[in-house]
Amino acid sequence: MKLVVQRVKNAQVEVEEKTVGKIDKGFLVFVGITHDDTKETADYLVKKLCNLRVFEDQNGKMNLSIKEINGKLLIISQFTLYADCSQGNRPSFINAAKPEKANELYEYFCEQCKQTGISVQTGIFGADMKVELLNDGPVTIILEK
């Protein structure tokens, strides 16, 4: 499982010109799932994500977690995080989990994030989504297990 985490001032996702998820300060999280990912993998990354200390404290140092700033999560599924471009110029997505498994783990991941008490918004799995964000920093972190 791979997460691309962006610290944002705000972010939103649209499907068919309708906003389906919107947050203020927090993390925009793109989630990629591969074949051997499990609920244990998701649990590990939920803990890492929710305790990631990249928000500034009173001294301007990245020292606070999303929980400590009362931030929000916008979580988007993105199978292209497992693109393989090692051969030729057209990416292969063979390393991405099949949609059934990926959706199940994506939903589980989102639910586990909600269980931490953090406000969670999501995109729609498998949909053509338009994502807007105002990156804060910019701060972009890749978490992988």
C-alpha positions as CSV (number, residue, x, y, z in Angstrom):
1,M,0.0,0.0,0.0
2,K,1.3,3.4,-0.9
3,L,0.1,6.8,0.3
4,V,0.9,10.2,-1.2
5,V,0.1,12.7,1.5
6,Q,-0.1,16.4,0.8
7,R,-0.5,18.9,3.5
8,V,-3.2,21.3,2.3
9,K,-5.0,24.5,3.2
10,N,-8.0,23.1,1.4
11,A,-8.9,20.4,-1.1
12,Q,-12.0,19.1,-2.9
13,V,-12.9,16.3,-5.3
14,E,-15.6,16.4,-8.0
15,V,-17.3,13.6,-9.9
16,E,-19.5,14.5,-12.9
17,E,-19.2,18.2,-12.0
18,K,-20.5,17.6,-8.4
19,T,-18.4,18.0,-5.3
20,V,-18.4,14.7,-3.4
21,G,-15.7,15.5,-0.9
22,K,-14.2,18.8,0.5
23,I,-11.9,19.7,3.4
24,D,-10.2,22.7,4.9
25,K,-6.8,22.4,6.5
26,G,-5.5,18.8,6.7
27,F,-4.2,16.1,4.3
28,L,-5.2,15.1,0.8
29,V,-4.3,11.5,0.7
30,F,-3.9,9.4,-2.5
31,V,-4.1,5.7,-1.8
32,G,-2.6,3.0,-4.0
33,I,-3.2,-0.7,-3.3
34,T,-1.2,-3.6,-4.5
35,H,-1.8,-7.4,-4.6
36,D,-0.3,-8.4,-1.3
37,D,-1.8,-5.6,0.9
38,T,-3.9,-6.6,3.9
39,K,-5.9,-5.1,6.6
40,E,-2.8,-5.2,8.7
41,T,-1.0,-3.1,6.1
42,A,-3.8,-0.6,6.2
43,D,-3.8,-0.5,10.0
44,Y,-0.1,0.3,10.0
45,L,-0.5,3.1,7.5
46,V,-3.5,4.6,9.3
47,K,-1.5,4.9,12.4
48,K,1.5,6.4,10.6
49,L,-0.8,8.9,8.7
50,C,-2.8,10.0,11.7
51,N,0.3,10.6,13.8
52,L,2.5,12.2,11.1
53,R,3.9,15.4,12.6
54,V,4.1,17.8,9.7
55,F,2.0,20.7,10.9
56,E,3.8,23.7,12.4
57,D,3.8,24.4,16.2
58,Q,3.9,27.8,17.8
59,N,7.6,28.0,16.9
60,G,7.1,27.3,13.2
61,K,8.6,23.8,13.5
62,M,6.8,20.8,11.9
63,N,5.9,19.1,15.2
64,L,2.1,18.6,15.3
65,S,-0.1,15.8,14.0
66,I,-3.4,16.2,12.1
67,K,-5.2,15.3,15.3
68,E,-3.5,18.1,17.2
69,I,-4.5,20.8,14.8
70,N,-8.1,19.3,14.4
71,G,-7.4,18.8,10.7
72,K,-9.4,16.8,8.1
73,L,-8.6,14.0,5.6
74,L,-9.7,13.8,2.0
75,I,-8.9,10.3,0.9
76,I,-8.8,9.4,-2.9
77,S,-8.2,6.0,-4.4
78,Q,-5.5,6.1,-7.1
79,F,-4.4,2.8,-8.7
80,T,-1.9,4.8,-10.9
81,L,0.5,5.0,-7.8
82,Y,1.5,1.4,-8.8
83,A,2.3,2.3,-12.4
84,D,5.4,0.6,-13.8
85,C,7.2,2.6,-16.4
86,S,10.4,0.6,-16.5
87,Q,9.7,-0.8,-20.0
88,G,8.6,1.6,-22.8
89,N,6.6,4.8,-22.4
90,R,3.2,3.4,-21.7
91,P,2.7,2.5,-18.0
92,S,1.7,-0.9,-16.9
93,F,-0.7,-1.2,-14.0
94,I,-0.1,-4.9,-13.3
95,N,1.1,-4.1,-9.8
96,A,-2.2,-2.5,-8.8
97,A,-4.6,-4.7,-7.0
98,K,-7.8,-5.9,-8.8
99,P,-10.7,-3.5,-8.3
100,E,-12.6,-5.8,-5.9
101,K,-9.7,-6.2,-3.5
102,A,-8.6,-2.6,-3.9
103,N,-12.1,-1.2,-3.1
104,E,-12.5,-3.4,-0.1
105,L,-9.1,-2.3,1.4
106,Y,-9.7,1.4,0.4
107,E,-13.1,1.3,2.3
108,Y,-11.4,-0.4,5.2
109,F,-8.6,2.2,5.3
110,C,-11.1,5.1,5.2
111,E,-13.2,3.5,8.0
112,Q,-10.1,3.0,10.2
113,C,-9.2,6.7,9.7
114,K,-12.7,7.7,10.8
115,Q,-12.3,5.5,13.9
116,T,-9.5,7.8,15.0
117,G,-11.9,10.7,15.4
118,I,-10.5,12.6,12.4
119,S,-13.1,14.0,10.0
120,V,-12.8,12.1,6.7
121,Q,-14.1,12.9,3.2
122,T,-13.6,10.6,0.2
123,G,-13.8,10.5,-3.5
124,I,-15.7,7.7,-5.3
125,F,-13.7,4.5,-6.0
126,G,-13.2,3.9,-9.7
127,A,-14.8,7.2,-10.8
128,D,-13.2,9.8,-13.0
129,M,-12.4,12.4,-10.4
130,K,-11.3,16.0,-10.6
131,V,-9.2,17.0,-7.6
132,E,-8.3,20.5,-6.6
133,L,-6.0,21.5,-3.8
134,L,-4.0,24.3,-2.3
135,N,-0.8,22.6,-1.1
136,D,0.5,24.1,2.1
137,G,4.3,24.4,2.1
138,P,4.4,22.5,-0.2
139,V,4.6,19.4,2.0
140,T,4.3,16.1,0.2
141,I,5.2,12.8,2.0
142,I,5.1,9.3,0.6
143,L,4.2,6.5,3.1
144,E,4.6,2.9,2.0
145,K,4.4,-0.5,3.6
